[in-house]
Amino acid sequence: MDDDRPDVLLTGLLFYDLVLTGLAKPPTPGEEIWTAGMGCGPGGIANLAVAASRFGLRTSLATVFGDDFYGAHCRDVLRDQEGVDLSLSRTADGWPTPVTVSLAHGGDRALVTHGQEPPYSQDALMGDPPEARTALVHLEAEPREWIAKAAANGTRVYADVGWDPTQQWSRALLDQLALCHAFLPNEQEAMAYTRTDSPAAALRALAELVPVAVVTRGGHGAVAVDQTTGEYAEAPALDVDVLDATGAGDVFGASFVAASLGGWPLAERLRFAVLAAGLSVQHHGGALAAPGWYGVDRWWRHALTDPDLRRAYGFLADRLPADPGPPVRYAPVTPPAPQR
């Protein structure tokens, strides 16, 4: 195995996220609401990149940065603070970095985004993608050429999918699963695309199309089937106070890949991903909510008191690295002033 290969290859749209939390209620037209909770930082595809890098995975990201303060700040955080390889990324002159304001309330959030289509497509950024151990991709109605190229050069593709605003849920999208090693939709997406009426039925249908099928269920945890090993697993969600759910699905996906690269049994992979996602929602969303090894180690050694959970997660005693690394940096209220 070539040790110089990236562990994870990523491409997608990056945002600068401004997350407001602690709202007593959603705002109504003409109303001003004050809140004490706020965090900012990279979002979008950066959620996956930071979550993977914080688990020690060599992470290569192809994205577009605007030539503005937001783009420069996100680039600095990803490259210098989080150790993400940005050699495949580009800065676009005159193109503003997309900005999203997230209003978190009641375990969910509403988003308002300012942005324009990026001047470089995913295929243009990737070209002939480098060989990598895995790629985390977001399937869309129009297939991306680089995914087929990556699969052909031996990269294992882990895919998710987004909400279809047209409500058509074209089954043609599932044809792309022929390129994938794993598919990780949420339960609404899984049932809609498979035309089934339960997460269990959706999982069975997806297991016929892809070696590893995972259906995430939010507050109900996740279920999965690994056809390569014959394993089936269920994992309940953690009982946590949700500050902001932004990026939790991305943390789940990156954590599942990290455990998969470690060769863990399916039940451990699933519990680990559920745990990491549960830890992330307790912090302001976006990329910097990802717990990494430090956050998981701290939970296991200092925060876990429930004896049933300690038994369920007993595998962590043998899985956690001896050195979990330094404390992760969570989203600041405002970005630091640029160095001059």
N, C-alpha and C positions, 0 to 999 in steps of 0.2 A: 504493500500500500504506500502511495506517495504521501509522505508526511507534510509536504508543502501545499497540498490541496486545501482550499477552504473547507471548513466543516459545514458551513451554511452559505448559500448563495441567495441573494435577495435583489429584487428590483420592484419599484413602485413609486407612488407619489408621496412626497414628504410634505408635512404641514408644520407650521409653528402653532402650537396649541396654547390657548389661554383658558384654563378651567376654573370655573367658579362653583364652589360647594357651600353647603350649609344653608341653602335657601329654605325658608319656612314654607314657601309655596311658589309655584311658577309665576312669573310676572304676567300681568295683563296689559293690553294696550293703554298707554298713557300713564303707567305706573312705574315708579322707581323703587327697587328693592336693594337694601344694603345687606352685605354678607361679609363675614370675617375670613372666609375660606377661599384661597386662591393659589394656583400654581401655574407655572408656565414652562415650556420646553418643547423639544422636538416631538412630533406625532406622526400619524400615518404609518408609512413603511418603517419609520424609525422605531416604532413600538416593537416590531419583530427583531430589528437589528440589535437594540439594546438588551432585550430580554435574552437573546441568544448569547451575546458577548458576555453578559454578566454570569453566565454559566460556563465560562471559559472556552466557548466555541470560537474558532477562528471564523470571523464573520465578514463577508465581502458584500458590499452594498452598491448597487448601481442606481442612482437617483439624480434628480436635478435640483440644484440650489439656485435661488434667485440671487442677483448681485446687490442685495440690500442687507440691512441689519439683521433681519430675521434669518436669511440664508447663511450669513456669516456666523451668527450665533449657533445655529443648528449644526453647521459643519464643525465648529470648534468643539461643541459638546460631544458629537459622535466620534470624531477622530481623536481628539486630545484627551477627553475625559473618559470615554467609553471604549477606546481602542478598536473601533470599527474601521476596516479597510475601505477607503473611499476611492481607490485608484480607478474604478469603473464609473465614477460619478462625474458630473459636469456642472459648471456654473454658467448660467445663461444670462447674457447681457440684456438689460432692459426688461427682464421678466420678473414679476414680483413673486416672492415665495408665498404660497397659499397660507392663509391664516384662518384658524378655526376657533371660535368662541364656544365653549361647552358649558351648558348650564345643567349641573348635576342635581337631581332631586328625586327622592323616592326610589332609589335603587336603579334609576335609569338616567338618561340625559338627553337634552335637546341640543342640536348643533346648528351653528350659523357659520358659513364659510365664505371667505372672499378669495377668489382665485381665477386663474385662466388655465386652459390646456397647456401642458408643458411643451416646449419647442422640440424636445427629443422624445421619441417613443421608447417603450421598453425594448423593442427589438433593436433600435438604433443604439441604445446604451449598451446592450449585451453583445451585439454582433455575434461572433462565434463564442459562446460562453466558455469560460475556463472550466476545466474539470473540477468538480467539487464532490464532497461526500453526500451532501443533500442540498436541495433547493426548497425553499418555502415559497409557494406561489399562490396567487389569488386568481382563480379561474374566472374568465369572463366569456360572454357570448361569442366574441370574436377570438379564436385561438391565437395565442402568441407564438411566433415561430421559434423563439429562443427556447421555449419549454421542450419542444420536440428535440431540438439540438442537444439540450442538456441531458435529456433522458437517453439519447443515443450514445452519449459519451460516458455513460455509466453513473450519472448523478441520480440519486434516489429522490423523486419528487414527492413532497408532502404538500397537499393542496387544501385550501378552503375556498369558500365562495361567499358572495355577498347577497343582500336582499335584492330581489328583482323588482324595481319600481313599476315595471310594466305588468306585473302579476301574471305573466305568461308561463314562467318556469319551464322554459324549453328543455325537453329531455335531450336535445342535441348537445347541450353543454356536458352532459354526463359521458358523451363519447370521448371527451378528453381524459377521462379516468384511465383509459388504456395506457396513457403515458405515466401514470402515477403509481407510487408505492403505497401511499396513504391518502385518505380523504377525511377531513375533519370539519364538517358543517355543524351548525347548531340545529336543534330539533325542528324549528319551523322551516328552515331551508331544506333539511333532509326530507321531511314529509312532503313538502311542496314539489320538489324535483322528482321524487319517487312515486308520487300520487298515492301515498299511504296515509293512514289515519292514526298512527301511533309511532313514537320513537323506536320501539322494538321492531315494528314492521319495516320502518325505513332502514334500520340497521341491517336487517336481513337482506333487503333489496340491494343495498350498497355493497354488502359483502360478496355479492355475485359479480361485482364490477371492478373491485380493487382489492389488493392483498390485505391491507389494513384499513378497516372502516371504524371511525369514531363519530359518535353523535354527542355533542355537548348539550347539557340541559339546564344551564344557568344555575338557579338555586337548588336544582335537583341533581346536580353532579354531572356524570357522563357515563356512557356505555360504549363498549368497543369489542370488535372481533378481529383477531389476527389469523387469517387463513393459512399463513405460512407455518404457524405452530399449532393451530387448532385451539387457541386460547380464546376464552370469552371473559370479560371483566366488567364489573360495575363499580363505580366510586361515588359515594355521596359527597355533596358540597360541604364545605366547612360552614359552621354557624358563626358568621362574622358580621360586624357592623359595616355596611357598605358606604364608604365615603364617595367613591366615584368608580363606576364600572368601565370607564373608557379604557380600551386596550386590553381588557382582561382576556378576551379571546386570543389575542396575539401572544400574550404571556403563556396561555395554555398551550398553543401550538409550538412555540419555541421550547418550552419545557418538555413537551412530549418528544420532540426531536432530540433534545439533549439526553434524555433517558434512553431513547431508542439507540442512539449512537453508543451508549454504554452497554448495550446488550441486555437490558433489564427485562424481566418477565412483564407481560402485558399489564397485570394487576398493579405492579409497582409503577410502570410508566404512567398509567391512568391516574393513580392516586397522587403521584408527584405533580402531574400537570394541574390537577384540581387544586392541590395545595398552593402551588405557585400563583395560580390565578386568584385564589382566595386571599392570599397575602397582598396581592397587587391592588385589590379594590379598597384596601384600607388607607390608601394614599392617593394624592391627586393624580389623575389619570395621565395617559400618554406614556411615552417611553420610560420616563424616570420613575414610574411606580413599580417597575419590575424588581423582584426581590433579589435575584441572583443567589449564588451559594451563601453569601453572607446572611441574607434575610431568612433563608430556609434553616441555616445552622442556628441562628439566633432563636427562631421559633422552636426548634427541636430541643435546644439546651436550656432555654430560659422562659419560654412562654407556654409550653405545652404541659398542662396539668391533668387533663382528662385521661384516666387510665385506659379507656377503650380506644381513644385516639392514639395513645402511646403504643398500644399493641398493634393497631392497624398500620401505623407508620414505623414500626420497629425496624423495617429494612433500612431506614435512614442511618442507623448506627453503623452500618457497613458501607453505605453509599456516599456519605458526606466526605468531602476532601479533608485531609488533616489541616490544611490552611484554607479557610473559606474566603480569604482575601479581606481587603479593607471594607469599612462600612460603605454601602452604596449611597449615592447622592440623590436625594429625592427632589422633586420639582420645587424650585424657589418661588417666592411670591413675585419677584421681579428678576429679570436677568441681570447679571453683574455688568458693570460698565466695561466697555471694551478696553483692552490694554493698549496703551500708546507708547 
